[in-house]
Amino acid sequence: MSASSPGSAEIRDYLLRRMTETARGRFEEAYFRDDTLLDRIEAEEDALVSDYVLGHLSDGERRLFEESLLGTPYYKERVETTSRLRLKVDSSSLFPRRPAVSSAADARLFPGRTGVAVAFSLLTLLLVAALLSALRLKSDLSRARLELAARPVPAAGPAAQAGVVPLAQSVVLGAERTTGPPIASLRRATGGAILLSFPHTLLGPENASFSLVLSDGKKVAWESAVLPSKEPDAGDVSLRLPPGVPPAGAYSVLLRTPGAPDRPERLLGILEINDR
């Protein structure tokens, strides 16, 4: 991966799940260095869905998209929405047709139309698809906030609030309790992501790095890369899980700190996830 910031090709590799575990770990570390990375991931995600619907992906990328992403409700709905918009634009009477002059013209996305009309219709398709996707994401986020407001969920710290992105629900663990570990329950929106946060004081001055592990008691459901510790005055430590990860269920959230040999692993709490 690029030393400074991932490029478009690397972001697409990340979305298509064709990175090695080592490369994925370095990519996730970039969240801490590049505040614009999430916006760039969403833009590349829009382009990836459009390329799939328009048939612009290579055979290998198309197979990866269908095997890794198309089975999730989030991507399936986006592909269906974009495909319907493409059909509407393609069958619209706003663009007069002219007789085809060659077989190559018939094979185009918009046969019989001028180059300006093709460009305009394609731009309209992409803009409308992006608008509908943004409206749906906003609606899902508003519904999730209303549901979270009805149940006792710890408030996210300043850093967690700064890291919230559409469909990322904040969960704060590791707070001091008199009895038992903290338990956080949430209903995750379809295809949504989770932003896990914990107090920076749990790391201690001797820990220059850390990692988070989610375990169901039998196996590890998700494990972050080994990440550098921020400055103590940076507020809560936050880490965004990929959309849909882990599957619905109950998980122990463990904080691993190799710099503390007397206590290398600490239970932050129990995370209960229910999908809507």
SULGIGI-V738609 format. One record per residue. N is the residue number from 1. RES is the residue in one small letter. SS is DSSP state (h for helix, s for strand, l for the rest). PHI is phi in whole degrees, 0 to 359 (999 if undefined). Layout:
n=N res=RES ss=SS phi=PHI
n=N res=RES ss=SS phi=PHI
This chain:
n=1 res=m ss=l phi=999
n=2 res=s ss=l phi=302
n=3 res=a ss=l phi=292
n=4 res=s ss=l phi=269
n=5 res=s ss=l phi=203
n=6 res=p ss=l phi=296
n=7 res=g ss=l phi=269
n=8 res=s ss=h phi=299
n=9 res=a ss=h phi=296
n=10 res=e ss=h phi=289
n=11 res=i ss=h phi=296
n=12 res=r ss=h phi=294
n=13 res=d ss=h phi=301
n=14 res=y ss=h phi=295
n=15 res=l ss=h phi=294
n=16 res=l ss=l phi=275
n=17 res=r ss=l phi=61
n=18 res=r ss=l phi=249
n=19 res=m ss=l phi=269
n=20 res=t ss=l phi=289
n=21 res=e ss=h phi=300
n=22 res=t ss=h phi=296
n=23 res=a ss=h phi=294
n=24 res=r ss=h phi=296
n=25 res=g ss=h phi=297
n=26 res=r ss=h phi=295
n=27 res=f ss=h phi=297
n=28 res=e ss=h phi=293
n=29 res=e ss=h phi=297
n=30 res=a ss=h phi=295
n=31 res=y ss=h phi=304
n=32 res=f ss=h phi=278
n=33 res=r ss=l phi=256
n=34 res=d ss=l phi=238
n=35 res=d ss=l phi=290
n=36 res=t ss=l phi=267
n=37 res=l ss=h phi=296
n=38 res=l ss=h phi=297
n=39 res=d ss=h phi=297
n=40 res=r ss=h phi=290
n=41 res=i ss=h phi=295
n=42 res=e ss=h phi=296
n=43 res=a ss=h phi=295
n=44 res=e ss=h phi=292
n=45 res=e ss=h phi=295
n=46 res=d ss=h phi=300
n=47 res=a ss=h phi=295
n=48 res=l ss=h phi=295
n=49 res=v ss=h phi=296
n=50 res=s ss=h phi=297
n=51 res=d ss=h phi=297
n=52 res=y ss=h phi=294
n=53 res=v ss=h phi=295
n=54 res=l ss=h phi=276
n=55 res=g ss=l phi=76
n=56 res=h ss=l phi=267
n=57 res=l ss=l phi=280
n=58 res=s ss=l phi=291
n=59 res=d ss=h phi=301
n=60 res=g ss=h phi=295
n=61 res=e ss=h phi=293
n=62 res=r ss=h phi=296
n=63 res=r ss=h phi=296
n=64 res=l ss=h phi=296
n=65 res=f ss=h phi=299
n=66 res=e ss=h phi=289
n=67 res=e ss=h phi=281
n=68 res=s ss=h phi=263
n=69 res=l ss=l phi=241
n=70 res=l ss=l phi=295
n=71 res=g ss=l phi=283
n=72 res=t ss=l phi=276
n=73 res=p ss=h phi=302
n=74 res=y ss=h phi=298
n=75 res=y ss=h phi=287
n=76 res=k ss=h phi=300
n=77 res=e ss=h phi=293
n=78 res=r ss=h phi=295
n=79 res=v ss=h phi=295
n=80 res=e ss=h phi=297
n=81 res=t ss=h phi=296
n=82 res=t ss=h phi=294
n=83 res=s ss=h phi=294
n=84 res=r ss=h phi=297
n=85 res=l ss=h phi=295
n=86 res=r ss=h phi=297
n=87 res=l ss=h phi=296
n=88 res=k ss=h phi=295
n=89 res=v ss=h phi=294
n=90 res=d ss=h phi=293
n=91 res=s ss=h phi=264
n=92 res=s ss=l phi=293
n=93 res=s ss=l phi=270
n=94 res=l ss=l phi=289
n=95 res=f ss=l phi=247
n=96 res=p ss=l phi=295
n=97 res=r ss=l phi=266
n=98 res=r ss=l phi=230
n=99 res=p ss=l phi=300
n=100 res=a ss=l phi=291
n=101 res=v ss=l phi=255
n=102 res=s ss=l phi=198
n=103 res=s ss=h phi=293
n=104 res=a ss=h phi=296
n=105 res=a ss=h phi=294
n=106 res=d ss=h phi=294
n=107 res=a ss=l phi=274
n=108 res=r ss=l phi=286
n=109 res=l ss=l phi=296
n=110 res=f ss=l phi=236
n=111 res=p ss=l phi=297
n=112 res=g ss=l phi=80
n=113 res=r ss=l phi=248
n=114 res=t ss=l phi=286
n=115 res=g ss=h phi=299
n=116 res=v ss=h phi=295
n=117 res=a ss=h phi=295
n=118 res=v ss=h phi=298
n=119 res=a ss=h phi=297
n=120 res=f ss=h phi=294
n=121 res=s ss=h phi=294
n=122 res=l ss=h phi=295
n=123 res=l ss=h phi=296
n=124 res=t ss=h phi=298
n=125 res=l ss=h phi=302
n=126 res=l ss=h phi=292
n=127 res=l ss=h phi=293
n=128 res=v ss=h phi=293
n=129 res=a ss=h phi=298
n=130 res=a ss=h phi=295
n=131 res=l ss=h phi=295
n=132 res=l ss=h phi=295
n=133 res=s ss=h phi=296
n=134 res=a ss=h phi=295
n=135 res=l ss=h phi=295
n=136 res=r ss=h phi=294
n=137 res=l ss=h phi=298
n=138 res=k ss=h phi=295
n=139 res=s ss=h phi=295
n=140 res=d ss=h phi=297
n=141 res=l ss=h phi=295
n=142 res=s ss=h phi=296
n=143 res=r ss=h phi=296
n=144 res=a ss=h phi=294
n=145 res=r ss=h phi=295
n=146 res=l ss=h phi=296
n=147 res=e ss=h phi=291
n=148 res=l ss=h phi=292
n=149 res=a ss=h phi=293
n=150 res=a ss=l phi=275
n=151 res=r ss=l phi=230
n=152 res=p ss=l phi=286
n=153 res=v ss=l phi=241
n=154 res=p ss=l phi=303
n=155 res=a ss=l phi=286
n=156 res=a ss=l phi=286
n=157 res=g ss=l phi=284
n=158 res=p ss=h phi=302
n=159 res=a ss=h phi=292
n=160 res=a ss=h phi=295
n=161 res=q ss=h phi=295
n=162 res=a ss=h phi=291
n=163 res=g ss=l phi=266
n=164 res=v ss=l phi=291
n=165 res=v ss=l phi=234
n=166 res=p ss=l phi=309
n=167 res=l ss=l phi=70
n=168 res=a ss=s phi=261
n=169 res=q ss=s phi=266
n=170 res=s ss=s phi=276
n=171 res=v ss=s phi=226
n=172 res=v ss=s phi=252
n=173 res=l ss=s phi=236
n=174 res=g ss=l phi=92
n=175 res=a ss=l phi=290
n=176 res=e ss=l phi=293
n=177 res=r ss=l phi=226
n=178 res=t ss=l phi=283
n=179 res=t ss=l phi=222
n=180 res=g ss=l phi=70
n=181 res=p ss=l phi=282
n=182 res=p ss=l phi=292
n=183 res=i ss=s phi=239
n=184 res=a ss=s phi=245
n=185 res=s ss=s phi=247
n=186 res=l ss=s phi=212
n=187 res=r ss=s phi=256
n=188 res=r ss=s phi=273
n=189 res=a ss=l phi=295
n=190 res=t ss=l phi=304
n=191 res=g ss=l phi=73
n=192 res=g ss=l phi=280
n=193 res=a ss=s phi=244
n=194 res=i ss=s phi=237
n=195 res=l ss=s phi=252
n=196 res=l ss=s phi=272
n=197 res=s ss=s phi=227
n=198 res=f ss=s phi=209
n=199 res=p ss=l phi=298
n=200 res=h ss=h phi=295
n=201 res=t ss=h phi=297
n=202 res=l ss=h phi=289
n=203 res=l ss=l phi=282
n=204 res=g ss=l phi=81
n=205 res=p ss=l phi=292
n=206 res=e ss=l phi=277
n=207 res=n ss=l phi=259
n=208 res=a ss=l phi=269
n=209 res=s ss=s phi=210
n=210 res=f ss=s phi=200
n=211 res=s ss=s phi=211
n=212 res=l ss=s phi=247
n=213 res=v ss=s phi=229
n=214 res=l ss=s phi=249
n=215 res=s ss=s phi=231
n=216 res=d ss=l phi=267
n=217 res=g ss=l phi=98
n=218 res=k ss=l phi=246
n=219 res=k ss=l phi=210
n=220 res=v ss=s phi=280
n=221 res=a ss=s phi=275
n=222 res=w ss=s phi=197
n=223 res=e ss=s phi=219
n=224 res=s ss=l phi=282
n=225 res=a ss=l phi=287
n=226 res=v ss=l phi=285
n=227 res=l ss=s phi=249
n=228 res=p ss=s phi=286
n=229 res=s ss=l phi=280
n=230 res=k ss=l phi=276
n=231 res=e ss=l phi=295
n=232 res=p ss=h phi=302
n=233 res=d ss=h phi=273
n=234 res=a ss=h phi=278
n=235 res=g ss=l phi=89
n=236 res=d ss=l phi=297
n=237 res=v ss=s phi=268
n=238 res=s ss=s phi=234
n=239 res=l ss=s phi=218
n=240 res=r ss=s phi=267
n=241 res=l ss=l phi=279
n=242 res=p ss=l phi=298
n=243 res=p ss=l phi=304
n=244 res=g ss=l phi=78
n=245 res=v ss=l phi=247
n=246 res=p ss=l phi=278
n=247 res=p ss=l phi=298
n=248 res=a ss=l phi=303
n=249 res=g ss=s phi=155
n=250 res=a ss=s phi=249
n=251 res=y ss=s phi=223
n=252 res=s ss=s phi=276
n=253 res=v ss=s phi=258
n=254 res=l ss=s phi=250
n=255 res=l ss=s phi=257
n=256 res=r ss=s phi=257
n=257 res=t ss=l phi=232
n=258 res=p ss=l phi=298
n=259 res=g ss=l phi=281
n=260 res=a ss=l phi=240
n=261 res=p ss=h phi=297
n=262 res=d ss=h phi=285
n=263 res=r ss=h phi=211
n=264 res=p ss=l phi=289
n=265 res=e ss=s phi=221
n=266 res=r ss=s phi=226
n=267 res=l ss=s phi=277
n=268 res=l ss=s phi=280
n=269 res=g ss=s phi=160
n=270 res=i ss=s phi=250
n=271 res=l ss=s phi=249
n=272 res=e ss=s phi=254
n=273 res=i ss=s phi=243
n=274 res=n ss=s phi=235
n=275 res=d ss=s phi=274
n=276 res=r ss=l phi=267
